[in-house]
Amino acid sequence: MKVLAPTELTAIPLHTEFLAGGTDLGERLRNGSLPGAVADISALPGLREIDIAASSTAVGALVTIEQVGAHPEIRHRHPALAAVCRTLATPQIRTQATMGGIMCQRTRCWYFRHHAFSCFKSGGDGCPARQGNNLYGVAIDLGPCVYPHPSSVGVALLAYGGTIDTDRRDGVTPETFFGDGSDPTRDHHLEPGELLTRVRIPYPGEDEDSAYVRLMSRTWAEWPLVECVVRLQVRNGRIRLARVAVGGVANIPLRLSAVEKHLEGSPASAETFEAASRLADQQATVLPGAQDKRAMIRGTVLETLETARK
Ligand SMILES: Cc1cc2nc3c(=O)[nH]c(=O)nc-3n(C[C@H](O)[C@H](O)[C@H](O)COP(=O)(O)OP(=O)(O)OC[C@H]3O[C@@H](n4cnc5c(N)ncnc54)[C@H](O)[C@@H]3O)c2cc1C
């Protein structure tokens, strides 16, 4: 396999992937699920900055997840994003993994990652997980691919209304970046050779409660079964703005609009949170291997709402 140096990046072959921290790419290289060329972007200049401005925070594509989680201003301004970055994977992975890599990582589906199988995402024409082993699969079935999207930071970016800049366009919303889940060949909607350069997170102001909760099958070194980011703005006891985004549930990071709608305008009370969380699995069309996730979604959303208001 040819690895292109940063100086060769002007002529990138189609289907080239970028080596950032290498924590995902390296594994795919080892298990034979990396078909194209690789361009080493790890030494590209200008992608390691965190810029704090009055209205937003910009994080360069090569900033590590550990740096995001530890940054005092990010912890202060976007606490749920910082919490995501402090708790995912392992300390070793967080030190190596980058903002660009975590947004663009490929699905963790074992069929995709095993060279003996083919699926929509590896150039085939089916989803073996749909009929096969779909333990940990989606609970909200949005399209032909039934494995949950892997990006925890994607969930946070969705809840914060962040945007993505690339070398070709600025201000891409997470909804555009991740799509609606109907295209099973994609984990993100960058074009071939398009480089994510930074993400921007609007500063929501001081007056906000937020939380991140991840439900896991073991305490660390695992992707969550269900994860949730909540942001609440409360005035005079009533919820003015609610953002509730979940991961581990669908093939894209997903906002739960029915839950948000119920919360907005209601009193910020235990009863409201209970009633809203009962709507969290409203869209659920659960696969046989993911039956337990229905209760997990409700429970995780409820716990995240309660944690945000503590
Ligand atoms: C045990 C374990 C647990 C984990 N748990 C979680 C978890 O809970 N939540 C979670 O979100 N992740 C989790 N991860 C995944 C981890 O976060 C990713 O492996 C990592 O973020 C990838 O970043 P990287 O910089 O190493 O990317 P790389 O491995 O270098 O690249 C990954 C992909 O992103 C593309 N890419 C990288 N940078 C760019 C860019 N700037 N522009 C365009 N494309 C780019 C590459 O082409 C490649 O396809 C876990 C990993 C492990 C091993």
The ligand as an SDF file (V2000), in Angstrom:
LIG
                    3D

 53 58  0  0  0  0  0  0  0  0999 V2000
  -11.4760    0.3760   22.2680 C   0  0  0  0  0  0  0  0  0  0  0  0
  -11.9950    1.5560   21.5090 C   0  0  0  0  0  0  0  0  0  0  0  0
  -13.1280    2.2170   21.9500 C   0  0  0  0  0  0  0  0  0  0  0  0
  -13.6280    3.3180   21.2410 C   0  0  0  0  0  0  0  0  0  0  0  0
  -14.7520    3.9640   21.6950 N   0  0  0  0  0  0  0  0  0  0  0  0
  -15.2400    5.0090   21.0050 C   0  0  0  0  0  0  0  0  0  0  0  0
  -16.4070    5.7000   21.4340 C   0  0  0  0  0  0  0  0  0  0  0  0
  -17.0070    5.3820   22.4440 O   0  0  0  0  0  0  0  0  0  0  0  0
  -16.8480    6.7400   20.6820 N   0  0  0  0  0  0  0  0  0  0  0  0
  -16.2000    7.1380   19.5420 C   0  0  0  0  0  0  0  0  0  0  0  0
  -16.6290    8.1000   18.9090 O   0  0  0  0  0  0  0  0  0  0  0  0
  -15.1120    6.5090   19.1040 N   0  0  0  0  0  0  0  0  0  0  0  0
  -14.6170    5.4630   19.7930 C   0  0  0  0  0  0  0  0  0  0  0  0
  -13.4890    4.8290   19.3510 N   0  0  0  0  0  0  0  0  0  0  0  0
  -12.9630    5.1750   18.0170 C   0  0  0  0  0  0  0  0  0  0  0  0
  -11.9430    6.2420   18.0420 C   0  0  0  0  0  0  0  0  0  0  0  0
  -12.5280    7.4010   18.5380 O   0  0  0  0  0  0  0  0  0  0  0  0
  -11.4770    6.4260   16.6030 C   0  0  0  0  0  0  0  0  0  0  0  0
  -10.6670    5.3060   16.2810 O   0  0  0  0  0  0  0  0  0  0  0  0
  -10.7090    7.6950   16.3980 C   0  0  0  0  0  0  0  0  0  0  0  0
  -11.4630    8.8140   16.7660 O   0  0  0  0  0  0  0  0  0  0  0  0
  -10.2550    7.8850   14.9720 C   0  0  0  0  0  0  0  0  0  0  0  0
   -9.4380    9.0400   14.9240 O   0  0  0  0  0  0  0  0  0  0  0  0
   -8.0030    8.9680   14.2300 P   0  0  0  0  0  0  0  0  0  0  0  0
   -7.4440   10.3390   14.2680 O   0  0  0  0  0  0  0  0  0  0  0  0
   -7.1600    7.9030   14.8420 O   0  0  0  0  0  0  0  0  0  0  0  0
   -8.4480    8.5870   12.7620 O   0  0  0  0  0  0  0  0  0  0  0  0
   -7.7180    7.6830   11.6590 P   0  0  0  0  0  0  0  0  0  0  0  0
   -7.6850    6.2670   12.1100 O   0  0  0  0  0  0  0  0  0  0  0  0
   -6.4160    8.2840   11.2600 O   0  0  0  0  0  0  0  0  0  0  0  0
   -8.7710    7.8630   10.4670 O   0  0  0  0  0  0  0  0  0  0  0  0
  -10.0910    7.3590   10.6090 C   0  0  0  0  0  0  0  0  0  0  0  0
  -10.9180    7.6720    9.3600 C   0  0  0  0  0  0  0  0  0  0  0  0
  -11.1520    9.0540    9.2740 O   0  0  0  0  0  0  0  0  0  0  0  0
  -10.6900    9.5970    8.0500 C   0  0  0  0  0  0  0  0  0  0  0  0
  -10.1100   10.9030    8.3620 N   0  0  0  0  0  0  0  0  0  0  0  0
   -9.2450   11.1810    9.3890 C   0  0  0  0  0  0  0  0  0  0  0  0
   -9.0180   12.5070    9.4350 N   0  0  0  0  0  0  0  0  0  0  0  0
   -9.7240   13.0680    8.4220 C   0  0  0  0  0  0  0  0  0  0  0  0
   -9.8910   14.4020    7.9760 C   0  0  0  0  0  0  0  0  0  0  0  0
   -9.2900   15.4420    8.5580 N   0  0  0  0  0  0  0  0  0  0  0  0
  -10.6990   14.6180    6.9040 N   0  0  0  0  0  0  0  0  0  0  0  0
  -11.3380   13.5830    6.2780 C   0  0  0  0  0  0  0  0  0  0  0  0
  -11.2140   12.3030    6.6790 N   0  0  0  0  0  0  0  0  0  0  0  0
  -10.4270   12.0480    7.7380 C   0  0  0  0  0  0  0  0  0  0  0  0
   -9.6860    8.5750    7.5020 C   0  0  0  0  0  0  0  0  0  0  0  0
   -9.6560    8.6030    6.0950 O   0  0  0  0  0  0  0  0  0  0  0  0
  -10.2520    7.2760    8.0640 C   0  0  0  0  0  0  0  0  0  0  0  0
  -11.2430    6.7550    7.2070 O   0  0  0  0  0  0  0  0  0  0  0  0
  -12.9590    3.7580   20.0560 C   0  0  0  0  0  0  0  0  0  0  0  0
  -11.8030    3.0960   19.6190 C   0  0  0  0  0  0  0  0  0  0  0  0
  -11.3290    1.9940   20.3270 C   0  0  0  0  0  0  0  0  0  0  0  0
  -10.1100    1.2880   19.8060 C   0  0  0  0  0  0  0  0  0  0  0  0
  1  2  1  0
  2  3  1  0
  2 52  2  0
  3  4  2  0
  4  5  1  0
  4 50  1  0
  5  6  2  0
  6  7  1  0
  6 13  1  0
  7  8  2  0
  7  9  1  0
  9 10  1  0
 10 11  2  0
 10 12  1  0
 12 13  2  0
 13 14  1  0
 14 15  1  0
 14 50  1  0
 15 16  1  0
 16 17  1  0
 16 18  1  0
 18 19  1  0
 18 20  1  0
 20 21  1  0
 20 22  1  0
 22 23  1  0
 23 24  1  0
 24 25  2  0
 24 26  1  0
 24 27  1  0
 27 28  1  0
 28 29  2  0
 28 30  1  0
 28 31  1  0
 31 32  1  0
 32 33  1  0
 33 34  1  0
 33 48  1  0
 34 35  1  0
 35 36  1  0
 35 46  1  0
 36 37  1  0
 36 45  1  0
 37 38  2  0
 38 39  1  0
 39 40  1  0
 39 45  2  0
 40 41  1  0
 40 42  2  0
 42 43  1  0
 43 44  2  0
 44 45  1  0
 46 47  1  0
 46 48  1  0
 48 49  1  0
 50 51  2  0
 51 52  1  0
 52 53  1  0
M  END
$$$$
